[in-house]
Amino acid sequence: MSAFHPDLAPGRFIPKMSYGPVSARIMRSVKPRPADPGTDVTVGEMVVPGPQGAPPVSLRVFQPTGLRAAAPALLWIHGGGLIFGAPEQDDRTNIAFVRQLGITVAAVRYRLAPDSPAPAAVEDAYAALQGLIARAGELRIDIGRIAIGGASAGGGIAAALALLAHDRAEIRPAFQLLVYPMLDDRTTTRTDLDTRNVRLWTAKSNRYAWSSYLGDAVAGPDVSPYAAAARREDLSGLPPAWIGVGTLDLFHDEDIDYARRLNDSHVPCQLHLVPGAFHGFDAVFPKAEVSRQFWRRQAQALAGALSGAP
């Protein structure tokens, strides 16, 4: 029997390529094609002040056309292993969140490693969150109902952002939506992982990405939880969370462990496991029913959190 979910069976033919300096540079040069939002969703770019001593931060903002009353918002952080990626790659799902939930989605364009190592990405995300709140009036955002979320590296940055916001005590996000998040640099040192069915993000890619972001500190004793959220021992006081990951994902173990520790710290965290799914499966096979269901789970979690429902 195949290890892959039946809807994802063609995934077994995906080559197990890894990213390094050259391929990451090529990926950064490829600009994702923006999606057509249709007439019921508007999209625009917004620039907000960056972290102290750093450049301004831009956000790709999606809103329901004709939004008149204050509505919830999602600050979305794209994936790409901390070394490539852009907000446009998630246009399709961000537009769907706006259309289905009636919320604003702001996708942050953060600095990438190795040109901008830790903590550049999370500081840019924090600046973006501050910018959304500062302009909440004109954007018609309910500042009490702002969720943060992301996929892969973006999910890891979102988890780190929740820690940073908690510690600075200036902003409290309402929810964390963590889609197969990249949480723990120490996974780079594991030799016990079965990677035969890993696809799209390999152990070698993971080592290069974390080394690009953390330098020589990777997997050492001095890594900040603002860079790798799994490093935080005490997770109490954080916003409720949803974590989704496939059983063939390189991040499977670290994601399950983080969900367990959140719940052990009395932070409600719903864990959704997808049997036979590899990293980024929903981006590769967006029309597969398992991918559609995965997105619906995210939308339901967001709707519940941002409506105030239990």
Buried (B, 14 or more C-beta within 10 A) or exposed (E): EEBBBEBBBEBEEBEBEBBBEEBBEEBBEEEEEEBEBEEEBBBEEBEBEBBEEBEEBBBBBBBBEEBEEBBBBBBBBBBBBBBBBBBBBBBBBBBBBBBBBBBBBBBBBBBBBBEBBBBBBBBBBBBBBBBBBEBBEEBBBBBEBBBBBBBBBBBBBBBBBBBBBBEEEEBBBBBBBBBBBBBBBBBBEBEEEEEEBBBBBBBBBBBBBBBBBBEEBBBEEEBBBBBBBBBBEEBEBBBBBBBBBBBBBBBBBBBBEBBEBBBEBEBBBBBBBBEBBBBBBBBBBEEBEBBBBBBEBBBBBBBBBBEEEE
